[in-house]
């Protein structure tokens, strides 16, 4: 047999197949890049709040200064947390849109914890980020934070009866959440009474540690966060906020809000 006369397969189908394969690879690569860009845009530009250190907050000279957190009128007392200068809180509230009553509570709690636990590094803007996500600073569902630091109407979450949450039977006799059967998250920072039993604090000095009251809640939240360790690194900050609510998306939302407040505060 004359091998020089053997039939030859045309080359162009192979060329077309190769071009088609390269086209598919190119499309998949482009899609992967687009997905990566979308994922990057969905995350905060900074993984933990930029510095808005408590040291930038002006402290009043006395606990009775006009800038101090107001005690509940029915039972006035001396605040147990560091009071904040009224001029500072008015200016920053105007720039950030945070209600001044809430801002004073966040800043006062951060200042106090800075003195108690200087290694923590908690900034007021982190507490403000929590307050924004948890209850719009006490304004959830059209409510309003009063001068006494209590939201009106009270903020109460769903019954933690196991239907759409973990099952947590009542631990406070309905004292804070109005439910004698099941616990509910309450107040501007959404504490569960069972958690409040450990972390509750009386920041406004009225003799009662109440999660419905913004000063008490902010101070308790500050201590709760710092119990996770330092918050001066990305990993430390995210670990602390994750302990508050075990969702990475929640941590990202708090970071975005806290960073915005730090930027607007200047």
Secondary structure, DSSP 8 states (H G I E B T S, - for coil): --GGG-----SHHHHHHHHHHHHHHHHHHHHHHHHHHHHHHHS-SSSS-----GGGS-B-SSTTSTTS----GGG----SS--B-HHHHHHHHHHH---HHHHHHHHHHHHHHHHH-TTT---HHHHHHHHHHHHTTTTGGG-EE-TTSBEES--B----BSSSS-B-B-SSTTTTTS-SSB--EETTTTEEHHHHHHH----S-SS---TTBHHHHHHHHHHHHHTT---SSHHHHHHHHHHHSS-HHHHHHHHHHHHHHHHHH-
